[in-house]
Amino acid sequence: MNLMQINGVNAVITYDPEIEMFRGEFVELNGGADFYAKDIESLKEEGALSLEVFLDACKARNISPQKSFSGKFNVRVPSGLHAKITTAAMATGKSLNQWIVDTLAQSADFNSEVEP
């Protein structure tokens, strides 16, 4: 994955060929905080600076810097896939929800199974 952790906060990294720079964006924050650089070392430095500015602004405004997640989202899948994943869940003795949570956790590189 194109992830970089800066001071414990995850940032998604992409390359913008138009400006020939790497772009980082903190995705778990309660607002926009992105940064640019031409090389990885500079990207880390710019990311740390961007994060510091963002956190200082949140503190000054008494705003929580972390985005909150409800733990709920809707997903639409084709009916044939719905049938297949229901069968896969039943075959493992799990509820459909637990099977999906475990599958997503594995795909997102969690270290262990997650309770619903």
C-alpha positions in Angstrom: 0.0 0.0 0.0 1.0 3.6 -0.5 0.9 4.4 3.2 3.4 6.3 5.3 3.1 6.8 9.0 4.2 10.1 10.4 4.3 10.6 14.1 1.8 7.8 14.5 -0.7 9.1 11.9 -1.3 7.4 8.6 -0.9 9.3 5.3 -1.7 8.0 1.8 1.0 8.8 -0.6 0.6 9.3 -4.4 2.8 10.7 -7.1 1.6 13.6 -9.2 3.4 13.4 -12.6 2.0 16.8 -13.6 4.0 18.6 -11.0 6.6 15.8 -10.6 6.1 15.6 -6.8 4.9 13.1 -4.2 1.7 14.1 -2.4 0.8 12.9 1.1 -2.6 13.2 2.6 -3.5 12.4 6.2 -6.8 10.5 5.9 -7.7 9.8 9.5 -7.8 13.5 10.5 -10.8 15.7 11.1 -9.9 18.0 8.2 -7.6 18.5 5.3 -3.9 18.1 5.9 -1.8 17.4 2.8 1.9 17.9 1.9 4.2 17.7 -1.1 7.8 17.0 -1.8 10.1 15.8 -4.6 11.7 12.9 -2.6 10.7 10.6 0.2 13.0 12.1 2.9 11.6 15.6 2.2 8.1 14.1 2.1 8.6 12.9 5.7 9.8 16.3 6.8 6.9 18.1 5.1 4.4 15.6 6.5 5.7 16.2 10.0 5.5 19.9 9.6 2.0 19.7 8.0 0.8 17.5 10.9 2.2 19.8 13.5 0.5 22.8 12.0 -2.8 20.9 11.7 -2.6 19.7 15.4 -1.8 23.2 16.6 -4.7 24.7 14.7 -7.0 22.0 16.2 -5.7 22.7 19.7 -6.2 26.5 19.3 -9.8 25.9 18.1 -10.5 23.2 20.7 -11.3 20.7 17.9 -10.6 17.0 18.1 -8.0 16.3 15.4 -9.1 12.7 14.8 -11.9 11.9 12.5 -14.6 9.8 14.2 -16.0 6.7 12.6 -19.4 5.1 13.5 -18.4 1.6 12.6 -21.3 1.4 10.2 -21.4 1.7 6.4 -23.6 0.4 3.6 -22.2 -1.7 0.8 -24.1 -2.6 -2.4 -23.0 -5.9 -4.0 -24.4 -7.9 -6.9 -26.9 -10.5 -5.8 -24.7 -13.3 -7.0 -21.8 -12.1 -4.8 -24.1 -11.7 -1.9 -25.1 -15.3 -2.2 -21.4 -16.4 -2.4 -20.2 -14.5 0.6 -23.2 -15.7 2.6 -22.3 -19.3 1.8 -18.6 -18.6 2.6 -19.6 -17.1 6.0 -21.9 -20.1 6.8 -19.1 -22.5 5.8 -16.8 -21.0 8.3 -19.5 -20.9 11.1 -19.5 -17.1 11.1 -22.3 -14.6 10.7 -22.2 -12.7 7.4 -21.2 -9.5 9.4 -18.3 -11.3 11.3 -17.1 -12.9 8.0 -17.0 -9.5 6.3 -15.3 -7.8 9.3 -12.6 -10.5 9.4 -12.1 -10.4 5.6 -11.8 -6.6 5.6 -9.5 -6.6 8.6 -7.3 -9.1 6.8 -7.3 -7.1 3.6 -6.6 -3.9 5.5 -3.6 -5.6 7.2 -5.0 -5.6 10.7 -2.9 -7.8 13.0 -5.8 -9.8 14.5 -9.5 -10.4 14.0 -11.7 -7.5 15.0 -14.9 -7.8 17.1 -18.0 -6.4 15.4 
